[in-house]
Amino acid sequence: MLSDQSRPVIEQTIGVVAERIPFITPEFYRSMFEARPDLLDGMFSRSNQKNGTQAQALAGSIAMFASHLLTHPDGYPDELLSRVAHKHASLGVLPEHYPIVHEHLFGAIARDLGDAATPEVVAAWDEVYWLMADALIKIEKGLYTGQANAVAFAPFRVAAKERTGTTTTAITLEPADGTPLTPAVAGQYVTVQVRMPDGVEQPRQFTLVPGPDGTRRFAVRLDERGEVTPVLHHDVRVGDVLQVSNPYGDVVLAEGEGPLVLASAGIGVTPMVAFLDRLVRQESTRRVIVLHADRSAEEWALRELHEMLVAELPNATLETWMETPCEGDHDGFMDLSGVAVPADAEVYLCGPLPFMKAVRSAVIAQGVPGRSISYEILGPDQWMLHDEARDA
Ligand code: HEM
């Protein structure tokens, strides 16, 4: 809980701090990577640094946390903390990293705010930082001890690479040493370290999709302008060894008997096939409304698996929207006006942000409460949906 001294100071300064984050963030990362270039080798994504808005997620979340402390003095924003802690744990973030981020973030804040960064202001924001850091460290510790092994990354050999859809490759990995494997919960992801042509390791998260027992399998959609996916598509070969994290991620299927809606677009299909596979294994008789949007049937990643899993469930139906439709597809973007969504449905969304916002609004308009809608953002979350989710 925020102290009585800090509360009024945070109230007075949260507006200006939130407003300055776009200016503070580049300076924070510049100074941190100058002092610790090793953090760009296997920890931070270089691409996220190039993309200014995404880099703001870390500092922005501290302002978000502070605003939550002001409006809900007795609690923490659990959803925010859980998402970040899972992401951190998948990257191997440790308690000793927190003072490094603190030093450079607060250096950047002090330089940006100038005279406005009085000792009282700095002390109050310090308190917010350490409240958040301690909460994250605690969750991360629990996540690490819940694993079957004590390592952040273990070596895995590429056992298979298959095209699945014109722009997506599915990669199956088998353990390359005796590190015990933590079983993954459907919907979880792993961080995969990929060596770039200049020798630097770049981490990326990929949702696990169904594969042979004892393996990790994920699907990579090619982004020709990206840094990592072209290497995974073109350069990584069967037999190569990659460092892979334990499974993390808190967007998992809620147990229950009520109806489910699984709506995806593009590569957002990956958690949906994991959920469907779990339902098939459970011999579930739940009503499952599966909705998928893509550019075309050819581009639809894991299409055969997606269709097969739906066919195996007695009460599941599949509807598709394609920008280039074939027989049976709706034309264009997903439109729920013809889909009756039961008000007691649990809804899962995965795809680009505009897709999730549109589908979320449409589902809410049909009477589903915001708290029944979960979503997985592939990439850093800007928390845009979180405010809306709480208000709904
Ligand atoms: C990602 C917050 C400390 C490393 C993130 C994200 C947030 C965040 C909000 C984006 C999560 C997402 O939506 O994907 C924080 C806060 C911290 C903190 C509030 C301190 C209180 C640290 C520390 C490290 C670290 C100490 C390690 C040096 C990372 C990395 C990512 C990340 C590598 C992935 C995103 C990227 O590569 O750009 N953090 N973080 N964070 N954080 Fe932290």
Residues whose N, C-alpha, C, O or C-beta is under 5 A from the ligand:
A	BS01	HEM	M43 F44 S45 N48 A57 L58 S61 I62 V84 K87 L91 V93 H97 Y98 V101 Y129 M132 A133 G379 P380 D381
